[in-house]
Amino acid sequence: MYKIYINGTPLYLVSSEEVKSFGSPTEKRIVLRYAGKKKFLTSIINQLETSNKFEQIVVFDTEVGPMWADFQGIFKLITAAGGAVFNQENKVLMIHRRGSWDLPKGKMDPGETPEQTAVREVQEETGLNQITLGPHLLDTWHTYEMKGKRILKTTHWYRMQTTENHLVPQTEEDIEQAVWADLDAFLAAPNDVYGNILDVLQKASNTDC
């Protein structure tokens, strides 16, 4: 199963078995069988890029692999990594940039592993030095447009721990704030946060470092 956020709306690419867990279609939840051609997926992407009228769209086929390969072929692929960092009070590090709450992350440099990228990006974007890398949480996918090209970004997320509390937001990356937040309180009333970031935080809330 793959969950890709397009303009804030999740698109699920799933198998014929997995689709059973999504329930019956509604006006807001669209369930479609894959027609076997990229233009079918492109049509769905076009709808999601220009409208927010759906809660989710689910596309299924006997096997997910070929459909996922077709989907990726529509985009330029970028790989990134980041972290959900917790301090000794078990508060999570949140950053605010471009009008939304986010987690520190960034693109992988040549020769880096996802783990190395995740730690480096957290250090650069928040000013923390002492980072203990914990378990891999999940991978997220979202799309955007850059210089007229469609981009599909995969981000590898890790839970991390630190004994430091002083934060220095990296302003050159448009980070306006870096704060320690109570995770349960944030999840109870999330505002101005991307869906993929919520997915990471919900996973982190159930994962020990």
TANOR-V611589 format. One line per field, one symbol per residue. ss: DSSP state (2 for helix, 1 for strand, 0 for the rest). psi: psi as a letter, one per 40 degrees, with the letter a starting at -180 (. if undefined). A space follows every 10 residues. Layout:
BEGIN
ss: ???
psi: ???
END
This chain:
BEGIN
ss: 0111110011 1111100222 2200000011 1110000222 2222222222 0000011111 1002222222 2200011111 1111110000 0111111001 1100111000 0002222222 2222220000 0111111111 1111110011 1111111111 1000000000 2220111111 1022222200 0010222222 222220000
psi: hhhhhhfehh hhhiiddddd eeaiiaddhh hihheeiddd ddddddddde ifeidihhhi ididdddddd ddeeihhhhi iaihhiaeef iihiihifei iiihiiihih eiiddddddd ddddeeeidh hhhaihdihi hiiihhfeih hhhhhhiihi iieidhhghg deffhdihih ihddddddgh hfhidddddd ddddeehi.
END
